[in-house]
């Protein structure tokens, strides 16, 4: 008769293997993705029990430390889609402590990098950058090109969110070279997407489409459905920017279908908002607001803070279209609070200029000027094309303010 400890260790070991099997199936890509999630979902409760025992026992037991360290590794992609970001952070922090306890430097670098991605997911950009800097220092000390590339990619994403666009692109292009050199196609796809995002933010839709097309083709070649869904959505955004509504809707609906099939809730949230943008610009405000409300509900349900701020800003814009200025104001103020909380500098600028437009419409010109000046300062710092719009609007509102004063 096994002791309680022996039974718990066997349970943790068995369900680590179950998670590894599902994770390996997912990594084969293509038609294997849905069966991988089915296997994961059936055993999720048992997997959770196994990891929880390993995490709570790790400090006093070497075997438990090993399982605590390696549970997040084998289910990485599945956990990214199924696990709440805050719970994923708990797993990864326990795994990081275990990696340090057993002296596994490779695992330590992996967990730091994955923790950074989880911090991005909950909107803690500065925390993600700090973790990425730690990972980079360890990787450079070890001379490990793979993890240097991972850390550079995460840092590039972080600096993009923080508004340091030139530095972000330099880091991402260095990461891309390393990841191509090491043959890490999944990471190459993500970095191509991030560089595309920088091009899109700079207003260069054609260059962004080139990067997103590369991302989509690579994602399909390796059977990475998660990455495929993201690439389709980004292409939809660019065709919308080019005023090709038909193609934009086509790409967004294709993206949404992939995300719902594999259970990518954050991706689904973003696609709902993107579809809403197209319908809003087509004048179908009621349909747009339905989609934005769905986006907001989903974002709050999964603690997708950046998605929540985006949904609120979208609702504010749509509310202005139907002259519901009070709802617009409430939506913008809530969005602004979140953007500042998560250090989304570009998002803050966009919300500020929308707030300024609302205040100008409601004849609060002095306040409109204040918000527009703050938005312009951000856009100029980021070299963002929205600076042109903000500068033009600010000129008009300043003249109006001076006229009112006279």
Residue pairs with C-beta under 8 A, 6 or more apart in sequence:
2 10
8 53
8 57
9 63
9 64
11 46
11 49
11 50
11 53
12 50
12 51
12 53
12 54
12 64
12 67
13 50
13 67
14 50
15 43
15 46
15 47
15 49
15 50
15 51
16 50
16 67
16 70
16 71
16 74
18 39
18 43
18 46
18 47
19 40
19 43
19 47
19 71
19 74
19 75
19 78
20 74
20 75
21 39
22 36
22 37
22 39
22 40
22 43
22 75
22 78
23 36
23 74
23 75
23 76
23 77
23 78
24 74
25 32
25 35
25 36
25 39
26 32
26 33
26 36
26 37
26 40
26 77
26 78
27 77
28 223
29 222
29 223
29 224
29 225
30 223
30 225
32 223
33 223
33 225
33 261
33 262
34 261
34 262
36 78
37 78
37 81
37 82
37 262
37 263
40 47
40 75
40 78
40 82
41 82
44 82
47 71
47 75
50 67
50 71
51 67
51 68
51 71
51 91
53 64
54 64
54 65
54 67
54 68
54 71
55 68
55 90
55 91
55 94
55 98
57 64
57 68
58 64
58 65
58 68
58 69
58 94
58 97
58 98
58 101
59 65
59 101
62 102
65 98
65 101
65 102
66 98
66 102
68 94
68 95
68 98
69 95
69 98
69 99
69 102
69 104
69 107
69 111
70 95
70 107
71 91
71 95
72 79
72 88
72 91
72 92
72 95
72 111
72 114
73 95
73 107
73 110
76 114
77 226
79 88
79 91
80 88
80 117
80 226
81 226
81 262
81 263
81 264
81 265
82 263
83 91
84 302
84 303
85 118
85 121
85 122
85 302
85 303
86 122
86 303
88 118
88 121
89 115
89 118
89 119
89 122
92 111
92 114
92 115
92 118
93 115
95 107
95 111
96 108
96 111
96 112
96 115
99 105
99 107
99 108
99 111
100 108
105 138
105 142
106 144
106 147
108 138
109 135
109 138
109 139
109 142
109 144
109 147
109 150
109 151
110 147
112 131
112 132
112 134
112 135
112 138
112 151
113 131
113 132
113 135
113 147
113 150
113 151
113 154
115 131
116 128
116 129
116 131
116 132
116 135
116 154
116 158
117 128
117 154
119 125
119 127
119 128
119 131
120 128
120 154
120 157
120 158
120 161
121 266
121 304
122 303
122 305
123 305
123 306
123 338
123 341
123 342
123 343
123 344
124 342
124 343
125 158
125 161
125 162
125 342
125 343
125 344
126 158
126 162
126 343
128 154
128 157
128 158
129 154
129 155
129 158
129 159
129 162
131 154
132 151
132 154
132 155
132 158
133 151
133 155
135 147
135 150
135 151
135 154
136 148
136 151
136 152
136 155
138 147
139 146
139 147
139 148
139 150
139 151
140 148
145 178
145 181
145 182
146 178
146 182
146 184
148 178
149 175
149 178
149 179
149 182
149 184
149 187
150 175
150 187
152 171
152 172
152 174
152 175
152 178
153 171
153 172
153 175
153 179
153 187
153 190
153 191
153 194
155 171
156 168
156 169
156 170
156 171
156 172
156 175
156 191
156 194
157 168
157 172
157 194
158 168
159 165
159 167
159 168
159 171
160 168
160 172
160 194
160 197
160 198
160 201
161 343
161 344
161 345
161 346
162 343
162 345
163 345
163 346
163 378
163 381
163 382
165 198
165 201
165 202
165 382
165 383
166 383
168 194
168 198
169 195
169 198
172 191
172 194
172 195
172 198
173 195
175 187
175 191
176 188
176 191
176 192
176 195
179 187
179 188
179 191
180 188
185 218
185 221
185 222
186 222
186 224
186 227
188 218
189 215
189 218
189 219
189 222
189 224
189 227
189 231
190 227
192 211
192 212
192 214
192 215
192 218
193 211
193 212
193 215
193 227
193 230
193 231
193 234
195 211
196 207
196 208
196 209
196 210
196 211
196 212
196 215
196 234
197 208
197 234
199 205
199 207
199 208
199 211
200 208
200 234
200 237
200 238
200 241
201 346
201 382
201 384
202 383
202 384
202 385
203 385
205 238
205 241
205 242
208 234
208 238
209 235
209 238
209 239
212 231
212 234
212 235
212 238
213 235
215 227
215 230
215 231
215 234
216 228
216 231
216 232
216 235
218 227
219 225
219 227
219 228
219 230
219 231
220 228
225 258
225 261
225 262
226 262
226 264
226 267
228 258
229 255
229 258
229 259
229 262
229 264
229 267
229 271
230 255
230 267
232 251
232 252
232 254
232 255
232 258
233 251
233 252
233 255
233 267
233 270
233 271
233 274
235 251
236 247
236 248
236 249
236 250
236 251
236 252
236 255
236 271
236 274
236 278
237 248
237 274
239 247
239 248
239 251
240 248
240 274
240 277
240 278
240 281
245 278
245 281
245 282
248 278
249 275
249 278
252 271
252 274
252 275
252 278
253 275
255 267
255 271
255 274
256 268
256 271
256 272
256 275
258 264
258 267
259 265
259 267
259 268
259 271
260 268
265 298
265 301
265 302
265 304
266 302
266 304
266 307
268 298
269 295
269 298
269 299
269 302
269 304
269 307
269 311
270 295
270 307
270 310
272 291
272 292
272 294
272 295
272 298
273 291
273 292
273 295
273 307
273 310
273 311
273 314
275 291
276 287
276 288
276 289
276 290
276 291
276 292
276 295
276 314
276 318
277 288
277 314
279 285
279 287
279 288
279 291
280 288
280 314
280 317
280 318
280 321
285 318
285 321
285 322
288 314
288 318
289 315
289 318
289 319
292 311
292 314
292 315
292 318
293 315
295 307
295 310
295 311
295 314
296 308
296 311
296 312
296 315
298 304
298 307
299 305
299 307
299 308
299 310
299 311
300 308
305 338
305 341
305 342
306 338
306 342
306 344
306 347
308 338
309 335
309 338
309 339
309 342
309 344
309 347
309 351
310 335
310 347
312 331
312 332
312 334
312 335
312 338
313 331
313 332
313 335
313 347
313 350
313 351
313 354
315 327
315 328
315 331
316 327
316 328
316 329
316 331
316 332
316 335
316 351
316 354
316 358
317 328
317 354
319 325
319 327
319 328
319 331
320 328
320 354
320 357
320 358
320 361
325 358
325 361
325 362
328 358
329 355
329 358
332 351
332 354
332 355
332 358
333 355
335 347
335 351
336 348
336 351
336 352
336 355
338 344
339 347
339 348
339 351
340 348
345 378
345 381
345 382
346 378
346 382
346 384
348 378
349 374
349 375
349 378
349 379
349 382
349 384
349 386
349 390
350 375
350 386
352 371
352 372
352 374
352 375
352 378
353 371
353 372
353 375
353 379
353 386
353 389
353 390
353 393
355 371
356 367
356 368
356 369
356 370
356 371
356 372
356 375
356 390
356 393
356 397
357 368
357 393
359 365
359 367
359 368
359 371
360 368
360 393
360 397
360 400
365 397
365 400
365 401
365 404
366 401
368 397
369 394
369 397
369 398
369 401
372 390
372 393
372 394
372 397
373 394
375 386
375 390
376 387
376 390
376 391
376 394
378 384
379 385
379 386
379 387
379 390
380 387
